[in-house]
C-alpha cells in the first residue's frame, strides 16, 4: 500500500474499520506487553509473497517464508521492518520436494519449530524442522505421520489447557474437491496421537461463492484464545486464487472439547474480506486489498496462550492483492500486509436453532 493510502487508512480507522461491527468493544484493561508494535503504520510490505507467519521473541520479530522450494527467515525490530530485512536461507530442500508451501513458525520451549507442506499435487504432506536458533541450524525435514495419511497443508501446533494439538487443512479422501479443517492431539512437537477430527467444512453459502471446481476451501487455520479463555481457530475460506478469499472464525463453546465438531460455532459470514456480500452482518469489506487471508496473529513465541486482552489493537499480518491490481494469475500479485486485530465482545454465532455468544474479532488493514 502506498504511503498516501496508508495515511488515509489511519485517518479512517476511527470512523470505518475495515471489518468491524457497528457496536463498540467492552471496556478494556491496560495493554499487555504483547501490544508492542501494534501502533505502527499499517502498510503493504514490499514482500511479494503469500502466507505470512510472524512471531515475536522479546523485541525481535521473526518471519518465515517459502519461495516454492526453499525456506527463509527474516528478523527485525518491528513487523514493518521485516520488509527491509535480509532473507536468511534456513532449509534448502535437499530431498527435492515439490511445492513447498505455507511455512508456520512457532516456539516449543526454547526450540524454533517450522511446519510446512510439500509434495506435488495429491502428494502434499506436512513436514517439520527444528532448531535452537531462529535463522540457522535447522534439522533435516521429517514428514509428519498425520492420521489417515491424506493430502495436508497449512498445519500448525499449539497447546490449549495443557494439551498439545495440531490443526491443518486436508482432504477427506484421495481426490480434490473440498478442503476440510482437521485437529488431532499431539504428544510432542512432531508426534500426533490418536485420530483426526473434523472441526470445519466449507458448507456455508458464503464459503461456496467461487465456481466449483476446482474446490471448496477451508484452510490457513490459526489458533488464538479470547479474553474469556475460549479457543478460536481463525481460518481462510473460498479460493486463494480470487477476490473472495476471506477470514472467518471458529469459536469453541465454553467447556467444549476441541475434538468435537459440534462444540465449535462458526461466524455467520466472513470477518475480513473484500466481498461485502459475504461479510457477517455488521462487518465491512476491506478498503485497499482483495483476496485477503492466510493471516498470522503476531504473538509472543507464536503461542496462543499469550493472546492479547480486550481493548487495544495488536499486530496482524496477512496476504492480499492491491485493489488496483489485476494480476494474471491472481496468485502472482500477492503481497504481505501489516495490519492489526482487536477483540470484539458480545457477538452471537448461530447454527440452526442454536446460538452461542462470546468474543469475536475485527481486523484493520
Secondary structure, 3 states (H helix, E strand, C coil): CCHHHHHHHHHHHCCCCCECCCCCCCCCCCCCHHHCCCCCCCCECCCCCCCCEEEEECCEEEEEEECCCCEEEEEECCCHHHHHCCCEEEECCCCCCCCCEEEEEEEECCEEEEEEEECCHHHCEEEEEEECECCECCCCCEECCCCCCCCEEEEEEEEECCEEEEEEEECCCCCCCECEEEEEEEEECCEEEEEEEEEECCCCHHHCCCCCCCCECEEEEEEEECCCCCEEEEEEECCCCCCCCEEEEEEECCCCCCCCHHHEEECCCECEECCHHHECCCCCCCCCEEEEEEEEECCECCCHHHCCCCCCCEEEEEEEEECCCCCCCHHHHCEEEEEEEEEEEEEEEEECCEEEEEEEEEEEC
